[in-house]
Amino acid sequence: MRQTIQIEQVLREAVRTPYRDLVTRATGRAVRSSIEQALEAAGATVTVLDFSDVGLVDLSCAEEIVAKLLLRQTAGTFVLLQGLREDQLEAIEHVLNHHAIVALIRDAVSGSVRMVGRVEPDMRDAFGALETGEELSTDRLAARIGWTLERARSALDVLIRLNVVRASDGAYTVPLAV
């Protein structure tokens, strides 16, 4: 199951404000709490957080909403951020790097899904091989990239731990691939 959450709407409902800016730690906590309730109620495996109508995103809200939500994310659930402007993405990337985590974002121009945050080269290469949506075994991924089986397994383990790749019956895929 897939759900989309409009962050600006959650902001208005959670803090009862006419503003579109995500500022202050208290605001971030209130918005994250509402998102967590929506995630629990829906039971969706894929959740899209849409920032399209949001104004400013400061560091405290980026941490309270995005970083803490991703750090508390359960295995097998996937979060995609979309509708981000460059200034919003900069704040979010800063906190992701600080916490050594990654997030999936949908590029507004191409529609493709990519990782942002603390992304190591092997993670990026393995993710790139999987982002077509095709399911690949560890063997096939290693062959496609020209890696050893151990290197492919290691990269996949990290991507699974960060909840950006789905594992099913020995095959791996990006659940949000376009």
RACORCOR-V345609 format. One record per backbone hydrogen bond with DSSP energy under -1.0 kcal/mol. CO is the residue of the C=O (numbers start at 0). NH is the residue of the N-H. E is the energy in kcal/mol with one decimal. If there is no record, write none. Layout:
CO & NH & E
CO & NH & E
This chain:
0 & 44 & -1.6
0 & 45 & -2.0
2 & 47 & -2.9
4 & 49 & -2.8
5 & 9 & -2.0
6 & 10 & -2.6
7 & 11 & -2.1
8 & 12 & -2.2
9 & 13 & -3.1
10 & 14 & -2.2
19 & 54 & -3.0
20 & 22 & -1.1
21 & 57 & -2.6
23 & 27 & -2.0
24 & 28 & -2.6
25 & 29 & -2.2
26 & 30 & -2.5
27 & 31 & -2.9
28 & 32 & -2.7
29 & 33 & -1.9
30 & 34 & -2.4
31 & 35 & -3.0
32 & 36 & -2.0
33 & 37 & -2.1
34 & 38 & -2.6
35 & 39 & -2.4
36 & 40 & -2.4
37 & 41 & -2.2
38 & 42 & -2.3
44 & 77 & -3.4
45 & 2 & -2.3
46 & 79 & -2.6
47 & 4 & -3.3
48 & 81 & -2.4
49 & 6 & -2.3
50 & 53 & -2.0
55 & 21 & -3.6
57 & 61 & -2.5
58 & 62 & -2.4
59 & 63 & -2.6
60 & 64 & -3.0
61 & 66 & -1.9
62 & 67 & -2.4
64 & 68 & -1.1
65 & 69 & -2.6
66 & 70 & -2.6
67 & 71 & -1.4
73 & 76 & -1.7
77 & 46 & -3.0
79 & 48 & -3.2
80 & 105 & -2.5
81 & 50 & -3.1
84 & 88 & -2.6
85 & 89 & -2.1
86 & 90 & -1.4
87 & 91 & -2.2
88 & 92 & -3.1
89 & 93 & -1.9
90 & 94 & -1.7
91 & 95 & -2.3
92 & 96 & -2.7
93 & 97 & -1.9
94 & 98 & -1.9
95 & 100 & -2.3
100 & 117 & -2.3
102 & 115 & -2.2
103 & 80 & -3.0
104 & 113 & -2.5
106 & 110 & -2.0
111 & 106 & -3.2
113 & 104 & -2.8
115 & 102 & -2.2
116 & 118 & -1.6
119 & 123 & -2.3
120 & 124 & -2.5
121 & 125 & -2.4
122 & 126 & -2.7
123 & 127 & -2.5
124 & 128 & -1.7
125 & 129 & -1.2
126 & 130 & -1.5
129 & 132 & -2.1
135 & 171 & -2.5
136 & 140 & -2.5
137 & 141 & -2.6
138 & 142 & -2.4
139 & 143 & -2.6
140 & 144 & -2.2
141 & 145 & -1.9
141 & 146 & -2.5
147 & 151 & -2.1
148 & 152 & -2.6
149 & 153 & -2.4
150 & 154 & -2.2
151 & 155 & -2.5
152 & 156 & -2.4
153 & 157 & -1.8
154 & 158 & -2.2
155 & 159 & -2.4
156 & 160 & -2.3
157 & 161 & -1.9
158 & 163 & -2.4
159 & 162 & -1.6
165 & 172 & -2.0
167 & 170 & -1.5
170 & 167 & -2.8
171 & 135 & -2.4
172 & 165 & -3.4
173 & 176 & -1.6
